[in-house]
Amino acid sequence: MSSIAAGTKKIIIHLALAFGLLFLILFVFFKVYLPNYTHHGEAVTVPDLENFNYSEIETYLEARDLNYIITPDSGFVADADPLTVLKQNPRPGAKVKQGRKIYITLNAQNAPMIQMPNLVKTQLKNAQEVLANYGLVRGEIIYVPDIAINVVLDQKFHGRSIKEGFDIPKGSQIDLVVGDGLGKQTLDIPNLVGMEEDEAEFLVIGSGLRMGRISYIKTDTVPKGTVLKQLPPSGIEAKTGELIDVWISELEDSSNL
């Protein structure tokens, strides 16, 4: 009877040891090995790679347990260095698992070719918008005498006139020749003092000049709408398209008298 009890005791001890060993193995597997193998519960903050050069990416990401893939569609930004990072996915600051792949878009090494748009006879403001839409850069604005104020008269690339449809690298600088609103012809400024406002404006425009600022002065000594003063004064020379400021009489309010 004692031998049976001893045998049973040994079996219980062996089973206890086996269960203990199994528990230890499972504990080590789930709490130590598996988390280290899958990085379970661990997260990495995605760094901001903008303006990183291609040669810097691999070492930088490997140190942070991240991988990367360069997307086949590169972009182009004129003022960014070739092969620098333009975009990334996931975005900077996102939490990802270690080993996650970061998709990267690089700036093209060579500027793509585009066709030059036509800017001639367009307003300067509109021309600048067209340049930006085409990925071109506005260069120098060269003002020349012409009554077409702020109108593009010529477009230049590397100092030479360039026609619409000519192939140029994206990001190129385009200089614009623009009218300053003043023609080459000189003329004597007419005397407007004493004229009615409408008559003075008709004479100014007919002389190749332009009406500038119109101010009103209250007075009861001259009829309403009469030119009291002008600037520049009459008799001096001016270029075509120059502005003439005038001061016009306005009746004094009788209620204040």
C-alpha positions in Angstrom: 0.0 0.0 0.0 2.8 2.3 0.8 4.5 1.6 -2.6 1.3 2.7 -4.3 1.1 5.9 -2.4 4.8 6.6 -3.1 4.2 6.0 -6.8 1.2 8.3 -6.8 3.2 11.0 -5.1 5.9 10.7 -7.7 3.4 11.0 -10.5 1.9 14.1 -8.9 5.3 15.7 -8.5 6.2 14.9 -12.1 2.9 16.4 -13.4 3.5 19.5 -11.2 6.9 19.9 -12.6 5.7 19.4 -16.2 2.9 21.9 -15.7 5.3 24.4 -14.1 7.8 23.9 -17.0 5.0 24.4 -19.5 3.8 27.5 -17.8 7.3 28.9 -17.8 7.7 28.1 -21.5 4.4 29.8 -22.3 5.3 32.8 -20.2 8.6 33.3 -21.9 7.1 32.8 -25.3 4.2 35.3 -24.9 5.8 37.8 -22.6 9.4 37.9 -23.9 9.9 36.2 -27.3 6.7 37.1 -29.1 6.8 40.9 -28.2 10.4 41.1 -29.3 9.7 39.3 -32.5 6.6 41.2 -33.5 7.3 44.5 -31.6 3.8 44.0 -30.2 2.7 47.2 -28.4 5.7 49.2 -29.5 5.3 52.3 -31.6 7.6 54.7 -33.4 7.0 58.3 -34.2 7.4 59.1 -37.9 10.1 61.8 -38.3 9.7 64.8 -40.6 11.9 64.0 -43.7 11.1 67.1 -45.7 14.2 68.6 -47.3 16.3 65.5 -46.4 18.6 64.4 -49.2 18.2 60.9 -50.7 21.6 60.0 -49.4 20.6 60.7 -45.8 17.3 58.8 -45.7 18.5 55.2 -45.3 20.8 55.8 -42.3 18.4 58.1 -40.6 15.4 55.7 -40.8 17.4 52.6 -40.0 18.4 54.2 -36.7 14.7 54.5 -35.9 13.7 51.0 -37.0 11.9 52.2 -40.1 12.1 51.3 -43.8 11.3 53.3 -46.8 10.2 53.1 -50.5 10.8 55.8 -53.1 7.6 56.4 -55.1 8.1 56.2 -58.9 6.3 59.5 -59.6 8.8 62.2 -58.6 7.7 65.8 -58.3 9.5 69.0 -59.1 10.0 72.2 -57.0 12.3 74.8 -58.6 13.7 76.2 -55.3 14.3 72.7 -53.8 17.6 70.8 -54.3 17.5 67.7 -56.6 16.7 64.4 -54.8 15.4 66.0 -51.7 12.2 64.8 -50.0 9.0 66.6 -51.1 6.3 64.4 -49.6 6.1 61.4 -47.3 3.4 58.9 -46.2 2.6 58.4 -43.3 2.8 62.1 -42.3 5.3 63.3 -39.7 4.3 62.7 -36.1 2.2 59.6 -36.9 2.6 56.5 -34.6 3.6 53.4 -36.5 5.0 49.9 -35.7 8.7 49.4 -36.0 9.8 48.3 -39.4 7.0 50.3 -41.1 7.7 51.4 -44.7 7.6 55.2 -45.3 6.6 56.1 -48.9 8.8 59.0 -50.1 8.5 61.4 -53.1 11.7 63.0 -54.2 12.3 66.2 -56.1 13.3 65.4 -59.7 17.0 65.5 -60.5 16.4 67.3 -63.8 13.7 69.8 -64.4 11.0 68.6 -66.8 10.5 70.5 -70.0 7.3 72.6 -70.5 6.1 74.9 -73.3 6.4 78.6 -72.8 2.9 80.3 -72.5 2.0 83.5 -74.2 2.1 86.5 -71.8 2.3 89.3 -74.3 -0.6 91.8 -74.2 -1.8 90.5 -70.8 -1.9 92.5 -67.5 1.2 92.1 -65.3 -0.9 90.6 -62.5 -2.4 88.0 -64.8 1.0 87.2 -66.4 2.4 86.4 -62.9 -0.5 84.0 -62.2 0.1 82.2 -65.5 3.8 81.8 -64.8 3.0 80.4 -61.3 0.5 77.9 -62.8 3.1 76.7 -65.3 5.7 76.3 -62.7 7.8 79.2 -64.0 9.4 82.0 -61.9 8.9 85.7 -62.6 12.3 87.3 -63.1 13.0 91.0 -63.6 10.3 93.4 -64.5 11.6 95.8 -67.1 9.5 99.0 -67.5 9.6 100.8 -70.8 7.8 103.9 -72.1 4.4 102.8 -73.4 0.9 104.1 -72.8 -0.3 100.5 -72.0 0.4 100.7 -68.3 1.4 97.4 -66.6 0.8 95.4 -69.8 3.4 92.8 -70.9 5.0 93.9 -74.1 7.6 91.2 -74.4 8.8 88.0 -72.5 12.4 87.1 -72.2 14.4 84.0 -71.3 18.2 84.4 -70.6 18.0 87.9 -72.0 16.3 86.9 -75.3 12.7 87.2 -76.4 11.0 83.8 -76.2 7.9 82.9 -78.2 4.9 80.9 -77.1 5.4 77.1 -77.4 9.2 77.1 -77.0 10.4 74.3 -74.7 12.1 75.4 -71.5 12.9 73.8 -68.2 10.2 74.0 -65.5 11.3 76.5 -62.8 13.0 78.8 -65.3 13.0 82.6 -64.7 11.1 84.7 -67.2 11.8 88.4 -67.5 8.8 90.6 -68.4 9.0 93.9 -70.4 6.1 96.0 -69.2 4.6 99.3 -70.2 5.0 102.1 -67.7 1.9 104.0 -68.8 3.9 106.8 -70.2 4.5 107.1 -74.0 7.7 108.3 -75.6 6.1 111.5 -77.0 6.3 114.7 -74.9 3.7 117.4 -74.9 2.7 120.6 -73.1 0.3 120.3 -70.3 -2.9 122.3 -71.1 -4.4 124.9 -68.7 -7.4 123.4 -67.0 -8.1 126.1 -64.4 -11.5 127.7 -64.9 -12.9 124.8 -67.0 -15.8 122.7 -66.0 -14.9 119.2 -64.7 -16.3 117.3 -67.7 -14.6 119.7 -70.2 -11.3 119.5 -68.4 -11.4 115.7 -68.4 -12.2 115.6 -72.1 -9.2 117.9 -72.8 -6.8 115.8 -70.7 -7.7 112.6 -72.4 -7.7 114.2 -75.8 -4.2 115.5 -75.1 -2.9 112.0 -74.5 -2.7 112.5 -70.7 -4.7 110.8 -67.9 -6.9 112.1 -65.1 -5.2 111.5 -61.7 -6.7 112.2 -58.3 -9.7 114.5 -58.2 -10.2 116.5 -55.0 -13.1 118.8 -54.0 -12.9 122.1 -52.3 -15.9 123.9 -50.8 -16.3 127.5 -51.9 -19.1 130.0 -52.7 -17.0 132.2 -54.9 -17.0 130.2 -58.1 -19.6 127.9 -59.8 -19.8 124.3 -58.7 -17.7 121.9 -60.7 -15.0 124.4 -61.8 -11.4 123.4 -61.9 -9.6 125.6 -59.2 -6.1 124.0 -59.4 -4.1 121.4 -61.3 -0.8 119.6 -60.8 1.5 119.5 -62.7 0.7 123.1 -63.7 0.1 124.1 -67.3 2.9 124.9 -69.7 5.4 122.3 -68.6 6.3 119.2 -70.7 5.0 115.8 -69.8 5.1 112.3 -71.4 2.1 110.7 -73.0 -0.1 109.0 -70.3 1.1 111.1 -67.4 -1.4 111.8 -64.6 -2.9 115.2 -64.0 -4.4 115.9 -60.5 -7.2 118.5 -60.3 -9.1 120.3 -57.5 -12.8 121.0 -58.2 -15.1 123.5 -56.6 -17.9 122.3 -54.4 -20.6 124.7 -53.1 -20.4 125.6 -49.4 -23.3 124.1 -47.3 -25.6 127.1 -46.7 -26.9 125.6 -43.5 -23.5 126.1 -41.9 -23.3 129.8 -42.8 
